[in-house]
Amino acid sequence: MLAIRLCSFLLILPACLEAARILAVFPFPGPSQYINVVPYLKALASRGHEVTSINAFPQKKPVKNFRDIPILEVFNNYNDIINDLNDPMNIWEENNFINKFFVDITRSVLNNKEVQETLLPPGKDHYDLIIVEALRSDAYYGFAAHFNAPIIGISTFGTDYNIDELVGNVSPLSYIPLVTDGFTDRMTFSERMTNFVDTTIAWLNYRYVHMPEQEKMYAEHFPEASKRVPLSELNRNFSLVLLNQHFSLSFPRPYVPNMIQVGGLHISHKPAPLPKDLEDFIQGAEDQGVIYFSLGSNVQSKDLPADRREVILKTFASLPQRVLWKFEDDQLPGKPPNVFISKWFPQPDILAHPKVKLFITHGGLLSTIESIHHGKPVLGLPFFYDQFLNVRRATQAGFGLGLDHKTMTQQEFRATIERLLKEPRYAETAKQMSDRYRDQPMSPLDTAIWWTEYVLRHKGAYHMRVAGQDLGFFAYHSVDVIGTLLGGALLIIVVTAALLWKIAKLAGLGSSKKKLKEQ
Ligand SMILES: *[C@@H]1O[C@H](CO)[C@@H](O)[C@H](O)[C@H]1NC(C)=O
């Protein structure tokens, strides 16, 4: 039979637009958030826009049209915070902890000398567009009012109740889990209960404990703008929110028109050749294949407890495969010959290598997306935040398995690795996920650029904003309508009951009088 292959080639016509001055605010001290967006910011610069970027990881070499405002103050307590995250906390404490962390980051931005000297003085500078990391940092959204410019938010983990509010998106609690709870979109009754309660607590904590702090900072650092535009209006007036998510990476769910999925926007399409020593090591694995092991940029595998490291080391030593281990020291005592250590690996290029068969990962979102992009199964060892959720999703989707790194034994670790390598369904599902993810009309980066310029072309693209953003809580949730209907129904019932009672009484009186007469 003759099979016809249909391929589509889309020609993206460049729409005309004047170069814009763009202010980007991405001060988060963990590297992965900035790794996720920096190719997008640089792509905007290479298209002729002038980009000023407030961030914690300034460029090493100058980039054309791109200026850094480094905020290194954000590192002051970062390592303590990462360690404290391992302490047991109840949900209220956990929210306090996270929100306070973002209050501190926001404060670092607004107290930074260069920000205060070059951006905050009224009339000193001018920007056409503000792009921010939308992460519980409302005070710096004030740049939008200050420069009278539209604002775009990027969320590197997808959306939640807080990001939804920027554009009036809805995330039904019945099937959309809170990022930190680690549930999937198919929740049991008790999971739904937990999800509802935890989301409510998170919302209350942000709204009533930390929002007032943000309000204070906004009024203090943007005195003129804060008189014109209250923060509660500014943070419901985002032109666009870009999400580092995609339904092919997680699960299908609704979005308003100005919330766009650009999951994996940092991935470049052409894998670069690997350094020679690395390529030689990988080739030396022959048919056995290679396992890549990295716990990401926040967790250092050199700091793992000695017994945990021993479990990992002995397991790797017993495998016929070769292993690449992202290890942050020069020496790994007792390193077996089939293990190659390095402080840094070109991760996407390694995952693209056909001899690499398995990724042992902490389950961070970027690592998970890269793994799907390159169609490689994962063994997840999650540590915190959304990592548990990502690993559960990988397990649910069938391209990975998870283990608890704190308790796993050598036998369990080895058996899980072997299962992932030997049972073909894991590699097959990873490949299928990759095919679905790559089948998009435009690459995530092109999509992000196109929508960003769309906002510029249409002066904030205010026409995409849903009317729900202008409704109060009661009207939005139809509480007023339900109240009126219930009240009306109640009134009718009461009036009818009263009338019936009256009639019954009259009739009763009549009949008893009659009875009296008959006697
Ligand atoms: C909301 O955004 C639009 C478009 O950027 C702008 O015209 C309007 O003034 C903004 N309103 C508020 C309250 O910030």
Boltz pocket constraint, residues with backbone or C-beta under 6 A from the ligand:
constraints:
  - pocket:
      binder: B
      contacts: [[A, 149], [A, 150], [A, 151], [A, 229], [A, 233], [A, 234], [A, 237], [A, 239], [A, 459], [A, 460], [A, 461], [A, 462]]
      max_distance: 6.0
